Amino acid sequence: MAAAFDRVEVTNIDDLKPGDAVIFNLESNTQEGIVTVVSPHRADKQLGLVDVVNYQQTPKGITTVIEKAMFFDLHKHTIIQKAYVNSFDATTVIARARSRIDERRYDSKENSNRHFVEWAKVGYESNLLVVSPHFSSEHQLVNLYNAYSWFDIERGSIIDFLYYGIRHQGVVTHVDKENSQVKVIHYGTNHIFATRTVIRDTIHIDFKTQLIRIYRCNQSDKCNKPNDVATKAEKRLGEQKWNVFWLRSWSFCLQCLFN
């Protein structure tokens, strides 16, 4: 379910404000996006340029997040403002939207322009962004989400990434945005035949192209705070209790989150 919002038809270009979420129709193509700049015509307020960040096809045919100035004539075009009941402030919304420029991870089911707008405006408070729900052995709920930028990862996050070619989970203990990498504690090995041990690895992240996902507990009263999750993981470095049935890296992450 998407976050709650009201649909408001825009009658003048200067009704729009940077940070607004909009639905619009250009060249018979309905799109959604985040407004970053508004430049109304001086004489006719129904005309103007509006800069929008969203997924569009580039001249090379690649669907990419771009920021583009678009000319609107409200005599002919329709713009609907999505006025969210709760959302980030305008500055944060714009920063979030721009953080994804050049991203090439479009997916009609999980990462369309509708998903992009929800993420920029309200983040993971929107159930629309849940990829799938998961339950721990104690029936506690954690949801799987796509991670799109550094806004999504912090110390204590449970990250899902590729490890020896398979999906794998670990606890983030350090975020290095400058070098596009995180330090992750998980049950891993120095080589494929080594004894599985709780170790700390450095993982390089490219949000623009890689499928990076995170697990979040949406029941804040039932799970540990992010810093506590990371601390619990750090205290178990060197542990060698891995078991294919009840203590894999996924189980390790859940124990840090809930125990």
C-alpha positions in Angstrom: 0.0 0.0 0.0 1.3 3.4 -0.9 1.7 6.2 1.6 -1.4 8.5 2.0 -1.6 11.5 -0.2 -4.1 13.9 -1.8 -4.3 14.5 -5.5 -4.3 18.2 -6.3 -4.6 19.5 -9.9 -2.1 22.3 -10.6 -3.7 25.3 -12.2 -0.7 27.6 -12.4 3.0 26.7 -12.7 3.9 28.8 -9.7 1.6 26.6 -7.6 4.5 24.1 -7.7 7.3 24.1 -5.2 10.7 22.4 -5.2 10.3 19.1 -3.5 6.8 18.4 -4.7 5.9 15.0 -6.1 4.0 15.2 -9.4 2.1 13.1 -11.9 2.2 14.6 -15.4 1.4 13.8 -19.0 3.8 14.7 -21.8 3.6 13.3 -25.3 0.8 10.9 -24.2 3.2 9.4 -21.6 2.1 9.6 -17.9 5.1 10.0 -15.6 5.8 10.7 -11.9 8.8 12.6 -10.5 10.2 15.0 -8.0 10.2 18.8 -8.8 13.6 20.5 -8.1 13.3 23.9 -9.9 10.2 25.9 -10.9 10.4 28.7 -13.5 7.0 30.1 -14.4 6.4 32.4 -17.5 6.2 36.0 -16.4 3.1 36.8 -18.4 1.2 33.5 -18.5 1.4 31.5 -15.2 0.1 28.4 -17.0 3.3 28.2 -18.9 6.8 27.5 -17.5 9.8 25.2 -17.1 9.8 22.6 -14.4 12.9 20.6 -13.5 12.0 17.1 -12.6 14.1 14.1 -11.4 12.8 10.7 -12.4 13.4 7.6 -14.5 13.5 8.4 -18.2 14.9 6.8 -21.4 18.1 8.3 -22.5 19.0 8.8 -26.2 20.9 5.5 -26.0 17.6 3.8 -24.9 18.8 3.1 -21.3 16.2 3.9 -18.6 18.1 6.1 -16.2 17.3 8.5 -13.3 18.0 12.0 -14.7 17.2 15.6 -13.9 15.5 17.4 -16.8 13.9 20.8 -17.5 10.5 20.2 -19.1 8.2 22.8 -20.6 4.6 22.7 -19.5 1.6 24.4 -21.0 -1.3 23.9 -18.6 -3.7 24.9 -21.3 -2.8 21.5 -22.8 -0.9 19.5 -20.2 -2.1 18.2 -16.8 0.0 18.2 -13.7 -1.2 16.5 -10.5 0.5 17.2 -7.3 0.8 14.3 -4.9 0.4 16.1 -1.5 1.6 13.5 1.0 0.1 13.6 4.5 3.5 13.0 5.9 6.8 13.4 4.1 10.4 14.6 4.5 11.0 18.3 4.2 11.6 19.7 0.7 15.4 20.0 1.0 15.7 16.4 2.1 13.3 15.2 -0.7 15.4 17.0 -3.3 18.7 15.6 -1.9 17.2 12.1 -1.9 16.0 12.4 -5.4 19.3 13.8 -6.7 21.3 11.1 -4.9 19.9 8.6 -7.4 20.8 10.5 -10.6 22.5 8.1 -13.1 20.9 5.0 -11.4 20.0 2.3 -13.9 18.0 -0.2 -11.8 14.5 0.4 -13.3 12.0 -2.4 -12.6 8.3 -2.0 -13.4 7.4 -4.1 -10.3 9.9 -3.0 -7.7 11.5 0.3 -8.9 9.3 2.3 -11.2 8.8 6.1 -11.1 6.0 5.5 -8.6 8.4 3.7 -6.3 11.1 6.4 -6.9 8.7 9.1 -5.8 7.5 7.2 -2.7 11.2 6.6 -1.7 12.1 10.3 -2.1 9.1 11.6 -0.2 8.5 9.2 2.7 11.2 6.5 2.5 10.5 3.1 3.9 7.4 4.3 5.7 5.7 3.3 2.5 4.6 -0.3 2.3 4.8 0.0 -1.5 8.6 -0.3 -1.1 8.5 -3.7 0.7 10.0 -6.3 -1.6 8.9 -9.2 0.7 8.2 -9.8 4.4 10.2 -12.3 6.4 9.6 -13.8 9.9 12.3 -14.9 12.4 12.0 -18.1 14.2 10.2 -16.2 17.0 7.7 -14.8 14.4 9.1 -11.3 14.5 8.6 -9.4 11.3 11.4 -7.9 9.2 10.8 -6.5 5.7 13.2 -6.7 2.8 13.7 -3.4 0.9 15.8 -2.3 -2.0 18.6 0.1 -1.0 19.1 3.0 -3.4 21.6 5.4 -1.9 23.6 6.2 1.2 20.4 7.5 2.8 19.4 3.9 3.2 22.4 2.4 5.1 23.8 3.2 8.5 25.8 1.5 11.2 23.6 -1.4 12.4 21.8 -2.0 9.1 21.3 -5.5 7.9 22.4 -5.6 4.4 21.8 -8.3 1.7 24.6 -8.6 -0.9 26.3 -11.0 -3.2 28.9 -13.2 -1.6 30.7 -15.9 -3.6 27.9 -15.4 -6.2 24.9 -16.0 -3.8 22.7 -13.6 -1.7 24.1 -13.2 1.8 23.4 -11.1 4.8 25.5 -9.2 7.3 25.5 -6.4 9.8 27.0 -3.0 8.8 29.4 -1.6 11.3 31.0 1.2 9.4 29.9 3.4 6.4 32.5 5.0 4.2 30.6 7.1 1.7 33.7 8.7 0.3 35.1 5.4 -0.9 31.7 3.8 -1.6 32.2 1.0 0.8 30.9 -0.5 4.1 32.4 -2.8 6.7 30.1 -5.8 7.3 30.2 -8.5 10.0 28.8 -11.9 9.0 29.5 -15.6 9.0 32.0 -15.9 6.1 35.3 -17.4 5.0 38.6 -16.2 3.7 38.2 -18.8 0.9 35.4 -21.1 0.0 36.8 -24.2 1.8 37.7 -22.4 5.1 35.9 -22.8 8.4 33.0 -20.4 8.5 33.7 -17.7 11.1 32.2 -14.4 12.2 34.4 -12.0 10.3 34.5 -8.4 9.2 34.7 -7.7 5.5 34.8 -4.6 3.4 32.2 -4.5 0.7 32.3 -2.0 -2.2 28.9 -0.6 -3.1 27.7 0.9 -6.4 24.0 1.9 -5.9 23.7 3.0 -9.5 23.9 -0.6 -10.9 24.1 -3.2 -8.1 21.2 -4.9 -6.4 21.7 -3.9 -2.8 19.0 -4.7 -0.3 18.4 -4.2 3.4 16.2 -5.8 6.1 14.3 -3.5 8.5 12.4 -4.2 11.6 9.2 -2.0 11.5 8.3 -2.9 15.1 10.7 -0.5 16.9 9.5 -1.7 20.3 10.6 -5.3 19.5 14.0 -4.9 18.0 17.4 -3.4 19.1 18.5 0.0 18.1 20.9 0.1 15.1 24.0 0.9 17.1 23.2 -1.9 19.6 22.8 -4.3 16.6 26.3 -3.4 15.4 27.8 -3.7 18.9 26.3 -7.2 19.4 27.8 -8.2 16.0 31.2 -6.9 17.0 31.2 -8.8 20.2 30.9 -12.1 18.3 33.9 -11.6 16.0 35.8 -14.9 15.7 32.9 -17.1 16.7 32.8 -20.5 14.9 29.4 -21.9 15.7 28.0 -21.9 12.1 25.4 -24.6 11.4 23.5 -25.0 8.1 20.3 -25.7 9.9 20.1 -23.1 12.8 23.0 -20.7 12.7 23.8 -19.3 9.3 24.6 -15.6 8.5 20.9 -14.8 8.3 20.3 -16.3 11.8 23.3 -14.4 13.1 21.8 -11.1 11.8 18.4 -11.8 13.4 20.0 -12.6 16.7 21.9 -9.3 16.7 18.6 -7.5 15.8 16.3 -9.1 18.3 18.3 -10.8 21.2 
